[in-house]
Structures are given as C-alpha cells and as structure tokens.
Amino acid sequence: MPDSVKPAETSSAIHRIEELRNALHQHNYRYYVLDDPDLSDAEYDRMMRELKELEAAHPELASPDSPTSRVGAAPLDKFDTVAHSIPMLSLDNGFDDNDILDFDKRVKRHLDSEEPILYTAEPKLDGVAVELVYEAGRLIMASTRGDGMTGEVITSNVRTIRSVPLLLHEQVSRLEVRGEVFISLEGFKRLNEDRLNRGLSLFANPRNAAAGSLRQLNPRITARRPLEIFFYGVGHMTDPLSESHWGTLQVLKRLGFRINPLIRAEIPIEETLDYHREMNDKRHTLAYDIDGMVIKLDSLSLQDRLGEKSRSPRWAIAYKFQAIQETTRVLDIDVQVGRTGALTPVAHLDPVSIGGVTVSRATLHNEDEIRRKDIRIGDTVLVQRAGDVIPEVVKVIESSRTGQEKIFTMPATCPVCEAEVFREKDEAVARCNHIGCPAQVKARIRHFASKGAFDMDGMGSKLIEQMVDKGLLSSYADIFSLDKATVQSLERMGAKSAQNLMNAIEKSKAIPLGRFIYALGIRHVGENVATILADQFQNMENLSSASTEALEAIEGIGPEIAESVRHFFDQNQNRQTVRRILDAGVRIFQEKKPEKRSLEGKVFVLTGTFEGMTRSETKKMIEGAGGKVTNTVSRNTNYLVAGESPGSKLDKAKKSGVEVIDRQSLLQMVRDA
C-alpha cells in the first residue's frame, strides 16, 4: 500500500465502493428488468461518476462485478471457443395448427399417456441465443450458441448489456442460464440513424444488428449498441431450480434475470393454438421482432423422459408465424446443380424488400412444385421468406397475367455438363448422374474445405472455380496434390497468398474423425450425424464396412441415412478417393472411449458437492463409463449420487425408491467391468 494512502481512508473507500455498487446494481435491476426505476437519471449519473473516481483512486479494489465494467473491456485479438456442457439444440418447426396437434400426439405416444398435458408458450424472439455461466452467484462466462455443441466466448460483450445481472440476488453454486439477445425496433431505428449520420453502412434488420454487435472484438463498441435480453431456460445447474419449466422461470426472475412478461404458463395444447393466434395479431404492436411462439412441455421430469433427437428436443416445438410476404415479378428461371447432383430451379426476381432484407432470388424447389403452382417466367408472384429465412414463391397472382408469360420446362440434360438427367420414382428431385460434373465437383470441394469439415482457410469459392475450370481439381482428394508454384500461377494469387493456402492445407491434415466423415459429403450426413457415426465406429475402416442393419441400429440413424452411407462406401470410386486422401498424409484422430462401459444404460442424478471432484468431472466420469446424467429424479433414474449438503433431490429419491449411493460407491461401480 502506498505511504500516502492511510488504512482508515482505504477502509472508508471499500465501504463506499461497496455501497455504491450495491445501489447501482439494484437500480439497474429495477430499471432494466422491472421497468420500475427508483433513482433519477441525474442521481444515477452522479453515483456512477463517484464510483469511477473511487475505483480509479483504488485500482486494487477493481472488480469485474462492478457496474462500471459495463462500459466495455479492452479489445480482443480473437474469440475463444467453449463446449456447452448440455448442447443448445435447435427446435423442430410447426407452421399450422395440425403440426402442433401432431406434436402433442407424439408427446403423449412417447409418454404412453392419454392424460391432458400442460405446456408453457412463450414468444419466439428473432434474436441471438446465448448461454451465461454463474458460479457463486457471479457471472464468469458468456458464449454464443455456435453450432449447438461449441460456442464463442463473448463474456466482455455480454457484460455491457444492462439487463444482464453481474451478481445474482441469491447464492447459487453453479448455474448455466440461456437467453435471447435482441435489439428493439426503436433501438434499431436509432442505431441506423446514427450510422447514416456517420456515413456508415446500415444494418438490414434488428437480428443482424444484434449478432454483429455481439461479435465485436472491441467490447466498447458493443457497449454503445442498444442490446437487450430475455432469459428463457437453463443448461447445467447444481440443483434443479424447480420441477417445472414455468417454476424455473419464476426462480430465474427472483434471482434477477429478465423474463418475457408475455409467457403463458401451464396451459393445454388447445390454448397454445389460441395464444398463437393472439400473438400473431399482436406481433406488429410489440417493441421487438418475434417470428413465432415456442411451446414447451412444462414438466421437467416429463421432458427428461422424452429426451432428444439428434438435432432437437422431443418436448418442444416452434410454432412459426406466417412469413412476411411481398409481391414481385419473376424475371427468369434457371437451374442450379448441387454437390449431390440435385437440379434446383431458381427464380430471378425483380428485387423486393421482405422483412428488411432485399430478395432477388427464390427457390422453386423442384419441377412438381413449379407445375403445382403454375409459375411462369414473367409472372407476378407472392414471395415470402419461409420461416422468415429462406425466400420462396408462395403463389402466382393470376389476375396480373398479360398472356406474355413463358412456361418453364426442366432441362432433360444437365445445364453444366450436358449429362442426362434422371429422376427416381419416389423422389421429386431430378439429378445429374455424372459424378465428374463441374458444378458438383465445385460444390463438393467447397463443402470439403468448409469450416465444419477440413477448414482450409483461403480455399474460397472463386479459387475453387478457377482450379476446377483449369483442370487442376476434379476431386477433393486433388487438393493434397497441389503445389505452391501451381497455386501462385492462378489469378490474384501472389507468393504470400499461395504459401498461406499451402500452410492451411497442411494444417488441415490432422482432423477429427467426425469432421472427416462430414467432409466426404455423404447424402443426409450432417455434422451431428457424422459425430454419431464417429463415436460409434471409431475409425474409417469400421464405418466403411458397416452393414445397413448395423447402421440402422444406432440411435439417431434412420433407414434413409443408413442406406445413403452404405451406398457411398459401395462405390469403388469413393473408396479410392478416401484412400488417396489418407495416402496424402491426412491423419484422422478420434477421442478414445474408455474400454470399460460399466455404467452402460444406467441413469444417474447428482446432488450436493463431492470432495476432490467437481460436479462437471463427476458427470464426465459417469458418461465416460457409459452412464447418463440427468437433472431430475424420475422413474427412469437408477441411482442418486449424494454428496455433502444434498438438496431436495434426496427426499424425492427416497420417496420414489431410487437407490442412493455416495461418491465412493460410484467410483467402485466405474472400476467394476
């Protein structure tokens, strides 16, 4: 401590800093969460200035929990990534009442119940999903949803959002809470007006503005953006906050989190339909964009029983609103060829703004769709962004026809390579069957080099087109035969760019098995399915020799996927391509799974704290031995693992007849083969 600072002065400063921080935290909560301020703006500003001055005079008392931390931290060089302890899954979509009633029937069928089931319905904000982690009641990390499994760490940016609590109102040992970050319509208007005045490009819509604001490497820029947040659920937590989703939201509200006041709780499925219509009528009067409503099974124990599919939970569905629509004119129709050979007709439109986005192209899906809707070149059509995302032609405005419109016919040969087009009996999609078709080759190589696959930085679309057109690439395996001199000879490729690309290709040669499988571009095999296959088969030899029956037996792999995988490896050319990649020095690695699976098929619930091992480590140990860890005690629970200071789960387990064990018993079970 400097000689000039007396202990008494420091003690007084500590007391005053703590007093100011508590008062400002409380005001932020009342202002941004409760919408019930108890301080004037002038008094708030005075207290904030005083706190900044005291913290500047006593830097040893700095704290990331201080209200002053919301102004933004120092800029970052890049974002780190973090794996979500519980995946942030996407939701299945419903577009009419029948879809929602079918969802309810599926829920009851899986639960083997005819009893009425209660749901919670909440507005589906058109924003950006994030996860916040609190330990001992303090915000320690925030991340984006990312691909659902892994997100980017954006803690400094999230701290700038005024409605995010830096300290919870009650102590919770660990809590992962999830929410949707958004920008209000008024905030978006002000933001774009400011950018216009400064000569900057305008944001297309509030969602894009929110996403761009969260991904600023300089948090001080984020702090100037009008970001808001509503919290809608939890990930991993030390103990359940409630036995129901609605109860969980009420506890979150008590802890200081902002919950959407429009949520309708504990209602039967029929009332969710009425509420959807009500919200659809109100959506244009709200202060923010919503694109539908999320319907969730309210009971957490029933959620647990239903579980998840490979990409989405079985206990929730998004009931989307009718997409925003506009009329425009079809200027032309052409056909695109994808990496699987699928021919997709695309309408070129007179550009029109739909929901803040300029649309000039729209998918026509396939030949049957064009005939069914009788879409012709020159037609005036109603266009929408399906699910508020993908542009598509809804219908033709026949009253606007002049007689000059032209009927479109799908080509009999591929528009790129002129190979014969075929269409299987049970498919609506026509395909080019020529595996060497340049359009397919380019698309396959783009997929192979993409971020979720080999992640070859610098291998962009324009460069790939050049290489294919010049005959340098006819397969993605050819990438590994490129040399610097050849790459450098291409347009806009200097020595440095060529060397950077060669370095990226070399770096990509060490790749996890799941990403390798995904990179092959097997039909119906996305990133999640590729991960499932990698976990099941451990190496390419096992996967390539797996029978259709063995593939179908895997949870999350249906007949269509199994047949597609088997068909891929039955092609001699595909097997040779995989061999060429491996011979080029590509090294596939797979996280080793424990040989012992002593807890296979067993379901565990954890409560309390464990000496020498964190809750997360205990969970990983159980899962590594083949067990499953859930948050709530149910009839499917085999064991409750009780540590020090167990919560209410212990009483519930005893009442339900669930066997209660301690940490030592668990360790013994894991050791026993």
Buried (B, 14 or more C-beta within 10 A) or exposed (E): EEEEEEEEEBEEBBEBBEEBBEBBBBBBBBBBBEEEEEBEEEEBEEBBEEBBEBBEEBEEBEBEBBBBBBBBBEEBEEBEEBEBBBBBBBBBBBBEBEBBBEBBEBBBEBBEEEEEBBBBBBBBBBBBBBBBBBEEBBBEBBBBBBBBBBBBBBBBBBBBBBBBBBBBBEEBBBBBBBBBBBBBBEBBEEBBEEBEEEEEEEBBBBBBBBBBBBBBEBBBBBBBBBBBBBBBBBBBBBBBBBBBBBBBBBBBBEBBBBBBEBBBBBBEBEBBBEBBEBBBEEBEEBEBBBBBBBBBBBBBBBBBBBBBEBBBBBBBBBBBBEBBEBEBBBBEBEBBBBBBBBBBBBBBBEEBEBBBBEBEBBBBBBBEBBEEBEBBBBBBBBBBBBBBEEBBBBBBEEEEEEEEBEEBEBBEEBBBBEBEBEBEEEEEBBBBEBBEBBBBBBBBBBBBBBEBBBBBBBBEEEBBBBBBEEEBBBBBBBBBEBEBEBBBEBEEBEEEBBEBBBEBBEEBBEBBBBBBBBBBBBBBBEBBBBBBBBBBBBEBEEBBEBEBEBBBEBEBBBEEBBBBBBEBBEEEEBBEBBEBBBEBEBEBEBEEEEEBEBBEEBBBBBBBBBEEBEBEEBBBBBBBBBBBBBBBBBEBBBBBBBBEEBBEBBEBBEEEEBEBBEBEBBEEBBEEE
